[in-house]
Amino acid sequence: MTNILQSLNKTIIAGTVLLLILLIIMFKAYDLSFDLIFWQTIFRYLHVVVGVMWIGLLWYFNFVQIPNMPNIPDEQKPAIGKVIAPAALFWFRWAALATVITGLITLALYYGHSGAINALVLTIPNFNDPRALTIGIGMWLALIMAYNVWMVIWPNQKRALGIVEADADTKAKSARTAMLFSRTNTMLSIPMLLAMVAAQNLA
């Protein structure tokens, strides 16, 4: 077991094997088949997994890294900027994209074409379909957040971290812009998560 847990790849493989075992048990217990309900469940699960990665890293940046950077000695800060932050940003931005993709697939599987369109166009004030209204609000908050990740935070972080060349003044301005939009996403994530949970459980 120690050999497995010392390697991230082996740990992920072991977790996937456990997942497959659980799926086999569920197939027998629930008499499942590869029908619409099965694929709805699988894509919702994938949506939650990548969403946890995305929001978890967003909150890591805002609750851990950014507030504690002033406490790190200057000679140690390059380790964060050159090693930790680029790796975290890699998983952060791709998890954001994967969350959007799996979310749109899940939406289509659960609500069908017309329901998905109703949610996407936010048929306000369509209180006859509160689920579509709620999930639509949550989705647009998430889409704004994903846009911020790819179009604002990542380009500015590339300059701030020296991944692309920039002068010292540009780096400082880019770091501030990235931080402010990261904080914006943290703010939006709070109502977004409520909308996602409420759309499933209150309908």
N, C-alpha and C positions, 0 to 999 in steps of 0.2 A: 504493500500500500504506500509506504514512504517513497518508493521508486516512482510511483505514479504521480504522487502529489508534488514531487520536486520538479516536474515538468508541466508547464501550462498546457502544451499540446496533449500530453497523456491525460491530464486532468479533464480537458474538454472532451476527449474521446471517451473516457470513462463515464462522464456525465451523459453523453449521447447514448452510450450502451444502456445505461440505467433508464434513460428516456424511452428507448425502444422496448425494453422489458415492460415498463409501465404501460406503453401503448398496447402491447400484446395482452396484458392483464385487462385493460379497459375494453379491448375488442371483445373479449370473452364475457366480461361482467356486464357490459352494456349492449351486447349483441350488435356491435358496430359493423358498418360496411363503408366502402369508399364512396359515400354519397355526399350530398350537399352539406349536411350537418357535420360530417367528418372534416371536410375542407374548411368550413366556417371555423371550427374549433382549432384546426392546425394554423390557419392564418391569423386568427386572433392571438394564439399563443406566440407565434413569431413576432407579431406586432408588439406584444407586451415585452418580449425578450429584448428586441432592439430598442424599444422605447425606454426600458430600464437603463440600458447602456447609455443612451443619449442624455436623458434627464439626470442620471447618476453622475455623468461627467460634467454636465452643466453645473450641477450643485457642488461637485468637487471643486471646480474652478472658483465658484462664488463663495462657498462656505469655508474652503480650506486654503487653496493656493493663493488667491488674490489677497485675502486679509492677512496672510502670514508672510507674504513676500517682504514687507518692511522689517520683519524680525530676522530675516536670513542675512548673515554676514555677506558683504559684497563679493568676497572671494569665492563664496559657495553658490552665488546666484547663477553663474553660467551653467551649472549642472541642471538647474531647472529649465532655463531657456534653451539649452542645446540638446537636452536628453528627454526630460520628463514632459515638458509642454508639447513638443512636436509629436511625441507618441500619443499623448492624450488627445491632441487635436485631430490626429488621424482617425482614431476610433470615434471621436465626437462627431466629426462631420459626416462620416460614412454611416454611422448609426442614425443620424438625423435623416439622411436620404432613405435608408432602409425603413425607417419608421413611417415616412410618408408613403412609400411604395406599398408596404404591407397594409398600411391603413386604408389606402384606396382600394386595394384588392378585397380587404375585409368588408369595407363598406358595400362594394358591389355584390359580394357573396351573401351578405345579410339582408340588404334592402332592395336588391335588384336594380334594374336600370333607372326606373322612375324615382324610386326612393333615394337612390344615390344622387340623382340630379337635384331632387328637392333639398337634400342636405347640403349639397355643394353651392346651390344658388341662394341658400338661406331664405327660404320662403317666409320672411317676416312680414306681417305678423300672422303666421300660419300656426296658431295654437291648436288647430285640429290635429296636427301631427307633431306633438311636443318632442318625440324622439328624434325626428329629422331636424327639428329646430336646434335641439341641444347638441346633437352630434355635429351638426353643421357649424355651430359656434366654436366647438372644441377643435374641429378640423381647421377652420380658418385661423384660429390662434396658433395651431401647430404649423400651418403653412407659412404664416408670418415668421415664426421662430426659425423654421428651416431656411427660409429666404435669408434671414439675418445671418445664419450660420455660414452659408455658402457665399453670399454676396457682400457681406460687410465684415463679419468677425474674421473669417479665414483670410481674406485678402489683407486686412489690417494686421493680423497676427503674423503673416509672412514677412511683412516689413518690420514689425516690432521685434521679432525674434532673429532677424538677419537672414532669413531663408532667401529673401530677395534683397538686393542692395538698396539701401536708403541712408540718407544722412541722419545725424543724431536728432535733429529737430523733427524730421518726418517720423522717425521711430517713436519718439515720445508721443506725438500726436496720434499715431496709429495705435499705440498701446492704449491710450485713453479712449479712443473711439471703440476699439474692440471690447474694452472693459464695460463701457456704457451700454453697448448693445448686448453684451452678455448679461448684464444686470436687467436689461429690458426683457430678455428671454426668461430670466429667472422669475420676474414679475408675472409675465404672461403664463408661465408654466403652472402657476397656482390655480387660476380659474380654469385653465385648459384641462388639467387633470380631473377637476370636479365634473366638467362637462362630459368627459369620456366615461367616468364612472356612473354618473347620473343617467346618461342615455341608455346604458345597459340595464341598470337596476331599478329605475323609477318607472320605466315604461310598462 
